[in-house]
Amino acid sequence: MRINRIRTTAVAATALAAALSLTACGGEDKAMGTKPAGAAETAAPAASNTDGEAQQDTPDAGAPETQTVPAGGKHAGGNGKKPETVPNAEAAASIPTCTPKNSTVKVSKVSRPINHLLLTVTNTGSKDCAAYHAPFLRFDDAQAVYPILDDSKPQAVVVLSPGEKAYAGIGLLGQPGEGEPVRSDNLGVIMVDKNNKAKGEATLKLPAETYTDSLGFVTYWQSDMETALTF
């Protein structure tokens, strides 16, 4: 069963709790692309931006439902190259984190595999940034971090040049009958730094009729969408 391969880290839960706490207190950090991000490394409050639709990045996805959250800086197109990978977090320590200040994130519906979504983060800044670890996710008003799939951890940190993208797959449901599906309308996506600390949250509109259960998961950031959708 997939549930045996999934865990939610204590660090992730702590970071999300801190993020929610700052949101409730009206912190000054803004959501990805809608307001400038602050300097705090522990969390950033949620904000919503659901205007417009992004083009689909997924293969064989038909007519996807997507949502983009614009970030600061001029939006850059892909340069056709696969993102660079750095062997470990220590080697990537000098590379800035992909944050609301220098990147955008979107969620897309895919036709295969079934019951999956694809997250795409794009470097819209003028310098390289690193997509560290896995994004922290919460559906609607959930107070817990969505389970992170340990088996998807890559051997290298994904580093994005301006215009390049990284991907994370979202498994929505376990095997039929193993969980109780719940409909969700919004998705909070929290980027994290090399220390797995929250660096700002984007609230995205989910594709219509999105259902999740307790056996779902999100992968670590990957350098290509095929790998992200393998799990």
The 8 nearest C-alpha neighbors of each residue, nearest first, counted from 0:
[[1, 2, 3, 4, 174, 173, 214, 177],
 [0, 2, 3, 4, 5, 173, 214, 174],
 [1, 3, 5, 4, 0, 214, 173, 6],
 [4, 2, 1, 5, 0, 6, 214, 148],
 [5, 3, 2, 1, 148, 149, 150, 6],
 [6, 4, 148, 2, 3, 147, 149, 146],
 [5, 7, 146, 147, 8, 148, 149, 4],
 [6, 8, 146, 147, 9, 144, 11, 145],
 [9, 7, 11, 10, 6, 12, 147, 146],
 [8, 10, 12, 11, 13, 7, 14, 6],
 [9, 11, 13, 8, 12, 14, 195, 196],
 [12, 10, 14, 8, 9, 13, 15, 144],
 [11, 13, 9, 15, 14, 10, 144, 16],
 [14, 12, 10, 16, 11, 15, 9, 17],
 [13, 15, 11, 17, 16, 12, 197, 196],
 [16, 14, 18, 12, 17, 13, 19, 11],
 [15, 17, 13, 19, 18, 14, 20, 12],
 [16, 18, 20, 14, 15, 19, 42, 13],
 [19, 17, 42, 15, 21, 43, 20, 16],
 [20, 18, 22, 16, 17, 21, 15, 23],
 [19, 21, 17, 23, 22, 18, 16, 24],
 [20, 22, 24, 26, 18, 23, 19, 44],
 [23, 21, 44, 19, 25, 20, 24, 26],
 [22, 24, 20, 21, 25, 19, 26, 44],
 [25, 23, 21, 22, 26, 20, 19, 44],
 [24, 26, 22, 23, 21, 27, 44, 28],
 [27, 25, 21, 24, 28, 22, 44, 43],
 [26, 28, 29, 25, 37, 44, 43, 36],
 [29, 27, 37, 36, 43, 26, 44, 35],
 [28, 30, 34, 36, 35, 44, 27, 31],
 [31, 29, 46, 201, 200, 45, 33, 34],
 [30, 32, 99, 201, 33, 200, 70, 199],
 [70, 31, 33, 69, 68, 99, 34, 71],
 [32, 34, 30, 31, 29, 48, 70, 69],
 [33, 35, 29, 30, 32, 36, 31, 28],
 [36, 34, 29, 100, 37, 28, 33, 32],
 [37, 35, 28, 29, 99, 100, 34, 199],
 [38, 36, 28, 39, 35, 27, 29, 43],
 [37, 39, 40, 36, 28, 198, 41, 43],
 [38, 40, 41, 37, 42, 43, 198, 28],
 [41, 39, 198, 42, 196, 197, 38, 192],
 [40, 42, 197, 196, 39, 14, 17, 198],
 [43, 41, 18, 197, 198, 40, 17, 199],
 [42, 44, 199, 28, 18, 200, 198, 29],
 [45, 43, 22, 18, 21, 28, 29, 200],
 [46, 44, 200, 30, 22, 201, 202, 43],
 [45, 47, 30, 202, 201, 29, 44, 48],
 [48, 46, 202, 49, 201, 203, 45, 30],
 [47, 49, 50, 68, 202, 33, 203, 46],
 [48, 50, 204, 203, 66, 47, 51, 67],
 [51, 49, 48, 52, 66, 67, 68, 204],
 [52, 50, 49, 53, 66, 67, 65, 68],
 [51, 53, 66, 65, 67, 54, 50, 64],
 [54, 52, 67, 65, 66, 55, 51, 105],
 [53, 55, 56, 52, 65, 63, 66, 64],
 [54, 56, 57, 63, 53, 107, 65, 60],
 [57, 55, 54, 58, 107, 119, 224, 60],
 [56, 58, 60, 55, 109, 59, 224, 117],
 [57, 59, 60, 56, 109, 225, 61, 224],
 [60, 58, 61, 57, 110, 111, 109, 62],
 [59, 61, 109, 110, 58, 57, 63, 62],
 [60, 62, 59, 63, 110, 109, 58, 55],
 [61, 63, 60, 64, 55, 108, 109, 59],
 [64, 62, 108, 61, 65, 60, 55, 107],
 [63, 65, 206, 108, 107, 62, 66, 52],
 [66, 64, 107, 106, 52, 53, 63, 105],
 [65, 67, 52, 105, 53, 106, 204, 203],
 [68, 66, 105, 53, 104, 52, 69, 65],
 [67, 69, 32, 103, 104, 48, 31, 105],
 [70, 68, 32, 103, 67, 33, 71, 31],
 [32, 71, 69, 103, 102, 99, 31, 100],
 [72, 70, 100, 32, 101, 73, 69, 99],
 [71, 73, 124, 123, 74, 70, 101, 100],
 [74, 72, 75, 123, 71, 124, 70, 125],
 [75, 73, 123, 72, 76, 162, 124, 70],
 [76, 74, 162, 123, 73, 161, 77, 122],
 [75, 77, 162, 78, 74, 163, 161, 123],
 [78, 76, 162, 163, 79, 75, 164, 80],
 [77, 79, 80, 162, 76, 163, 161, 81],
 [78, 80, 77, 81, 163, 76, 162, 82],
 [81, 79, 78, 82, 163, 77, 83, 160],
 [80, 82, 83, 222, 79, 223, 163, 164],
 [83, 81, 159, 222, 158, 163, 80, 84],
 [82, 84, 158, 157, 81, 159, 85, 222],
 [83, 85, 157, 156, 155, 158, 86, 82],
 [84, 86, 156, 155, 87, 91, 157, 90],
 [87, 85, 155, 156, 154, 84, 90, 88],
 [88, 86, 155, 89, 90, 85, 156, 91],
 [87, 89, 91, 90, 92, 156, 193, 86],
 [88, 90, 92, 91, 87, 93, 86, 193],
 [91, 89, 88, 87, 92, 85, 86, 93],
 [90, 92, 88, 89, 94, 93, 85, 87],
 [93, 91, 89, 94, 90, 88, 193, 95],
 [92, 94, 91, 95, 90, 89, 96, 88],
 [93, 95, 91, 92, 128, 129, 96, 127],
 [96, 94, 128, 129, 93, 97, 127, 92],
 [97, 95, 129, 128, 192, 98, 130, 94],
 [96, 98, 128, 129, 130, 102, 101, 95],
 [97, 99, 100, 101, 96, 102, 198, 190],
 [100, 98, 31, 102, 32, 101, 70, 36],
 [101, 99, 98, 71, 70, 36, 102, 35],
 [100, 102, 124, 123, 98, 99, 71, 122],
 [103, 101, 122, 123, 121, 99, 70, 98],
 [102, 104, 121, 70, 69, 120, 68, 32],
 [103, 105, 120, 119, 68, 67, 121, 102],
 [104, 106, 67, 66, 119, 118, 68, 65],
 [105, 107, 118, 65, 117, 66, 119, 116],
 [108, 106, 65, 117, 116, 64, 63, 109],
 [107, 109, 116, 63, 64, 206, 117, 65],
 [110, 108, 60, 111, 116, 107, 115, 57],
 [109, 111, 60, 113, 112, 59, 108, 61],
 [112, 110, 113, 109, 60, 115, 59, 114],
 [111, 113, 115, 110, 114, 228, 109, 229],
 [112, 114, 111, 115, 110, 109, 116, 170],
 [113, 115, 171, 170, 172, 112, 116, 111],
 [116, 114, 170, 169, 113, 171, 112, 109],
 [115, 117, 108, 169, 107, 109, 168, 118],
 [116, 118, 168, 107, 106, 167, 169, 108],
 [117, 119, 106, 167, 166, 105, 168, 107],
 [118, 120, 166, 105, 104, 165, 117, 164],
 [119, 121, 104, 165, 164, 103, 166, 102],
 [122, 120, 164, 103, 102, 163, 123, 162],
 [121, 123, 102, 161, 162, 124, 163, 101],
 [124, 122, 102, 74, 101, 75, 162, 161],
 [125, 123, 101, 72, 122, 126, 161, 102],
 [124, 126, 161, 123, 127, 72, 101, 160],
 [127, 125, 124, 161, 160, 128, 122, 101],
 [126, 128, 160, 159, 161, 158, 94, 129],
 [129, 127, 95, 97, 96, 159, 158, 94],
 [128, 130, 158, 96, 97, 157, 131, 159],
 [131, 129, 157, 97, 158, 96, 220, 128],
 [130, 132, 193, 129, 192, 156, 191, 133],
 [131, 133, 219, 220, 130, 134, 195, 191],
 [134, 132, 219, 220, 218, 131, 135, 147],
 [135, 133, 190, 189, 136, 188, 191, 132],
 [134, 136, 189, 188, 144, 133, 190, 145],
 [137, 135, 188, 145, 187, 144, 134, 189],
 [136, 138, 187, 141, 144, 145, 186, 139],
 [137, 139, 186, 141, 185, 183, 140, 187],
 [138, 140, 185, 141, 186, 183, 137, 184],
 [141, 139, 138, 142, 137, 185, 187, 186],
 [142, 140, 137, 143, 138, 139, 144, 145],
 [141, 143, 140, 144, 137, 16, 15, 19],
 [144, 142, 141, 12, 145, 137, 15, 16],
 [143, 145, 136, 137, 12, 135, 146, 11],
 [144, 146, 136, 137, 216, 143, 147, 135],
 [147, 145, 7, 216, 6, 5, 144, 217],
 [148, 146, 217, 216, 7, 6, 5, 218],
 [147, 149, 5, 218, 150, 151, 216, 217],
 [150, 148, 151, 152, 5, 147, 4, 6],
 [149, 151, 148, 152, 4, 5, 218, 230],
 [150, 152, 149, 218, 148, 219, 153, 230],
 [151, 153, 219, 150, 149, 154, 218, 148],
 [154, 152, 155, 151, 221, 219, 156, 220],
 [153, 155, 86, 152, 156, 87, 85, 84],
 [156, 154, 86, 85, 87, 153, 84, 157],
 [155, 157, 85, 84, 87, 131, 86, 88],
 [156, 158, 84, 130, 129, 222, 83, 155],
 [159, 157, 129, 83, 84, 128, 82, 130],
 [160, 158, 163, 82, 128, 127, 129, 122],
 [159, 161, 127, 163, 162, 126, 122, 128],
 [162, 160, 122, 163, 125, 124, 123, 126],
 [161, 163, 77, 75, 76, 122, 123, 121],
 [162, 164, 77, 159, 160, 161, 122, 121],
 [165, 163, 121, 120, 159, 122, 119, 162],
 [166, 164, 222, 120, 221, 119, 220, 223],
 [165, 167, 119, 221, 220, 224, 118, 227],
 [168, 166, 220, 118, 227, 218, 219, 117],
 [167, 169, 227, 117, 228, 218, 217, 116],
 [170, 168, 217, 116, 115, 216, 117, 171],
 [171, 169, 115, 215, 216, 172, 217, 114],
 [170, 172, 215, 211, 114, 115, 169, 212],
 [173, 171, 215, 212, 211, 214, 170, 114],
 [174, 172, 214, 215, 177, 175, 178, 212],
 [173, 175, 177, 176, 172, 178, 0, 214],
 [176, 174, 177, 173, 178, 172, 179, 180],
 [175, 177, 178, 174, 179, 173, 180, 172],
 [178, 176, 174, 175, 173, 179, 214, 212],
 [179, 177, 212, 176, 213, 180, 173, 214],
 [178, 180, 212, 181, 177, 213, 176, 211],
 [181, 179, 212, 211, 210, 178, 182, 172],
 [180, 182, 210, 211, 212, 183, 179, 209],
 [181, 183, 210, 209, 211, 208, 180, 184],
 [184, 182, 209, 210, 185, 139, 138, 181],
 [183, 185, 205, 204, 139, 182, 209, 186],
 [186, 184, 204, 139, 205, 203, 138, 183],
 [185, 187, 138, 203, 202, 137, 139, 205],
 [186, 188, 202, 137, 136, 201, 138, 200],
 [189, 187, 136, 201, 200, 135, 186, 202],
 [190, 188, 200, 135, 134, 199, 197, 136],
 [189, 191, 134, 198, 197, 199, 98, 188],
 [192, 190, 197, 196, 195, 198, 131, 189],
 [191, 193, 195, 194, 196, 96, 131, 198],
 [192, 194, 195, 131, 88, 191, 92, 132],
 [195, 193, 192, 196, 191, 131, 88, 132],
 [196, 194, 191, 192, 193, 197, 132, 11],
 [195, 197, 191, 41, 192, 194, 14, 40],
 [198, 196, 191, 42, 41, 190, 14, 199],
 [197, 199, 191, 190, 42, 40, 98, 43],
 [200, 198, 43, 189, 197, 30, 190, 42],
 [199, 201, 189, 30, 45, 188, 31, 43],
 [202, 200, 31, 30, 188, 187, 45, 203],
 [201, 203, 187, 47, 186, 46, 188, 45],
 [204, 202, 186, 185, 66, 49, 205, 201],
 [203, 205, 185, 49, 66, 184, 186, 206],
 [204, 206, 185, 184, 203, 186, 207, 209],
 [207, 205, 64, 209, 108, 208, 204, 65],
 [208, 206, 209, 205, 184, 64, 183, 204],
 [207, 209, 210, 206, 182, 183, 184, 205],
 [208, 210, 207, 182, 183, 206, 205, 211],
 [211, 209, 182, 181, 180, 183, 208, 171],
 [212, 210, 171, 180, 181, 172, 215, 182],
 [211, 213, 180, 172, 214, 178, 179, 215],
 [212, 214, 215, 178, 211, 179, 172, 173],
 [215, 213, 173, 212, 2, 172, 178, 216],
 [214, 216, 171, 172, 170, 213, 212, 173],
 [217, 215, 146, 170, 147, 169, 148, 145],
 [216, 218, 169, 147, 168, 148, 170, 146],
 [219, 217, 148, 167, 168, 151, 147, 133],
 [218, 220, 133, 152, 132, 151, 167, 221],
 [221, 219, 167, 166, 133, 165, 132, 130],
 [220, 222, 166, 223, 165, 227, 167, 219],
 [221, 223, 165, 82, 157, 166, 81, 220],
 [224, 222, 221, 225, 226, 166, 165, 227],
 [223, 225, 227, 226, 166, 228, 222, 57],
 [226, 224, 228, 227, 223, 229, 58, 57],
 [227, 225, 229, 228, 224, 223, 221, 230],
 [226, 228, 168, 224, 167, 225, 229, 221],
 [227, 229, 168, 225, 226, 230, 224, 112],
 [230, 228, 226, 227, 225, 112, 168, 224],
 [229, 228, 227, 151, 168, 226, 218, 170]]
